[in-house]
Amino acid sequence: MAIGRCANADDAHTRRLAIVNRTLARRFWPNSSAIGERVVIDLASPVTAEIVGVVGDVKSESVQRDDWPTIYSPFAQDPMPSPSLVIRSASAPLALAPAVQREVRKLDPNQPVADIRTMEDVVGRAVSGARFNTGLLTVFALLAFVLAAVGIYGVISYDVNERINEIGIRMALGAQPADLLRMVLGQGARMAGFGIAAGLALSFALTRLMSTMLFGIHPTDAYTFAAISVLLAAVALVASYLPSRRAMALNPVSALRHE
């Protein structure tokens, strides 16, 4: 990143200068330096300004929006009707507010100072919509996971319970408990695997609709998909294991009589 600086002498009577952000520099001068080039600034009347610096991109309104080309002009050449003053302090920022107001009044007694906020407050307002959406999606995701886990447990547990007679017959014919447990867990794992695969396919398709609500996170985050898949697979294995263990603990005759 190249950084330039406008001097105090750069006013309305000197050549027009500008500092641009990296997005603008990459768009119009992708293979060369933007410093020394010229841009036309369309204000009340178009003016041509020489680029003297390139600075990083700034998300001025919302972290969810894409970076857009930005041009910075010296205040003396392009004065703003309501400028913003940013102060960096090692102490509590709001404690400096009275001193800042006094200094501004010394420079211009008629200049009001309003809307004093900390940078944490500015950032908080910028991401408030994203935080609300994230909280809402988190609640819905937890509810969906609980419902999915309960559904998987119920279906697989019911399927295993329906097979207790079969388990009893296999035990009466000499099947070993470890072999029966492996069989039941394998069938439960296959059922869960098909369901998880179908769910992942649908999730990959649907999560792209949430891309505008995410910042710094890919909509198809591999770690999230892997973690949820592992948790649901664990629920399926527990749902297969517990009923089968109860069935194998029964006497084969009792298992055969199970309704």
N, C-alpha and C positions, 0 to 999 in steps of 0.2 A: 504494500500500500504506500503510495507516494503522498506526502503531506505538504501542502503549500500554506502560505500565510499572506494575508492582506495587511498592508501597513496602515498606520493611522492617517497617513497623507493621502490615501486612496479615497478621494471624495468625488463629488459631482463634477469637478473641474479636471479630473485626471482620466486616464484611459479606463474603460470598464474592465473589471476583473471578475472572475468567478472561480469557485471551487465546486467540483462535481463529485458525486458518489461513484462507487465502483460499478454499480449496475449500469449507469449511463456510460461510463468509460468503456466497459466491456461491450456494450451494445453498438456504439458508434466507432470505436477504435479497438477492435478485438485483438489485432496483431501488432499494435504499436502503443506508445505512451500518449495519453490524452493531454499531458502538460504541454503548453505552447499552442494547442489547437484553439479554435474559436467556435463559440456557440451563439446562436441568435436567441435572445431572451425576449419573448413577446409580452411586453407590459402594455402601458397605454400607447406606446409607440415602440416598434421593434428596435432593439439595440444589439450590437455585437460585442461580446465580451471574450476576453482571452482567459483560457483556463490556466490557473497557476497552481492547482493542487487537486489531488484525488483523496477522498476520505472514505471511511467505511460506511456501509449501509446502515440506516437507522429506521426502525419501525416506529413511526411517529404516532400512529393511531391504534393499531391492533397487531398483536403478534401473529395473528392468523392470516394477515394479508401478505401478499407477495411484495418484495422490495420493488420500488418503482424509481425511475430516473429522477434525480434530485439535483438542483443547482442552488448553491449558496452564494449570495452577493454581499459585499461590504455594506454595513448599515448606512454609511454616509452616502453611498451611491444608490441604495434602494431602501430608504427608511420604512420601517413598519409602523402602522398606526398604534399597534398594541404589542410591543415587544415583550419577550419573556426573559427573565434573568434567572440563571441557574448558578447556584453556589454550592461548592463542595466544602464540607466541614468535617473535622474529626470529632466534634462535640455534637450535642443534640441539635439538629437543624432548626427546629422551631424556636429554640432559645435565641437564635440570631435574628429572628424576624424584626424585633424592635430596632436593633442597630441598623439593619438594612433599610428599614423605612426612614430612619433619620438621615442616612446618607443620601437616599434618593431625594428627600425633601431639600437637602442642602443644594443638590444639583438643580432641582426644579421644584419649587414649592407647590406648583399646580399639578404635578404628576401624581396621580393616585397609585397606590400599591394594593392590589387585590389578588384574591385567589392564591393565597400562600399555602403550598402543599409540600409534603416531603416526597422524595422520589419513590419511596415504598407505596405511598398513596397513589401516585401517578401510575406506577406499574400495576397496582391492585385494580384500578379502574380499567386499565387496558386489557387485563386478563379476566375480569369478573365474569364476562359471558362464557369464556372457555372453562372457567372453574365451575360455573353452574352446570354447564353441559356435562363436564366430567363427573361431577357428583351425581347427577341424574343417571348418567350411563352406568356409573358404578353400582348404584342401587338396583337398577334393572338387571345388570349383569349378575349380581349376587343372587337375585331372585331367580333368574333363569338357571343359574348353576344349581341352586338348591332344588328347583323343580326337576331339572334333568337328573340330578343324583337320586332323588326320591323315585322318579320314574324308572330309572335303570335298576335300582335296587329292588323295586317292587316287581318288575317284569321278570328279572332273572331269578329272584327268590321264589316267585310263583312257579316258574318253569321247573326249578329244582325240586320244589315240594311235590309237584305233580309226578315227578319221576321217582318218588320214594319206593313205590312198588317195584319198579325196575331195579332200583339199587338193592332192594331186598332179595330179588331173584338172583341177581349177580352174586351177592354175598352167599346165598344158599348154595350156589354152584361152585363156590370156592374162590371167588374174586377177592383179591387183596385190597384192604382199605386204601392203601397208597395208590393203587391203580385206579380205583373208583374216584378218588379225590382228583387225581390227575385228569381223568376223563371229564369230570364235571367242570373243573376249572378251565380246561381247554375249550369246551363248548361255550362256556360263559365268556371266555376271552374272545372267541370268534364272533359271537353276537355283538359284544361291545366294540370290537374292532370294526365291524361293518358300520355300526352306528356312528362311531367317531369319525370314520373316513367320510361318510355322507355329510356329517356335521361340518367337518373341515372344508369340504368342497363348497358347501353353501356359505360358510363364513368367509372364505376367500372372495366369493362373489359379492356378498352383501357389505362387507366392511369397507369396500371402496366408496360406498355412499357416505361414510363418516369422515372421509379425508379432509373435508373443509372444517371439521370440528377438532382436528388434531394439529398439534404444533410440536415439531421435533421428534415425532413418533411416526413410523411407517404404519399405515393401516393394516398391513399383513405382518405384524411383528412376530417373528418366529418363536421367541421365548414365551410370549403369552399363549400362542397356540399350543406349544409343547407342554407348558405347565397345566393348562386346562385338560389336555388330552390325557396326561398322566394321572391327574386327579380323578377323572371320570373312569379311567381304566382301573384305578385302585378301588373305586366304589363298586365296579362290576365284579372284581375278584372277591371282594368281601361279601357281596351278595351271593356269589356262588359258593364261597367257602363255608359260611355259617350254616345254611340249611343242610349242606352235604355232610358236614361234621355231625350235625344232630341226627341225620338219617343213619350214618354209619355207626353211631353210638347205640342205636337200637338193636335189639335181638332180631335176626333175620325173619323170624316168624312174626314179630310185631310189625316189622317193616312191610311184610306182605299183607298184613291186615289193615295197614294205614289207609285211611280214606282222605 
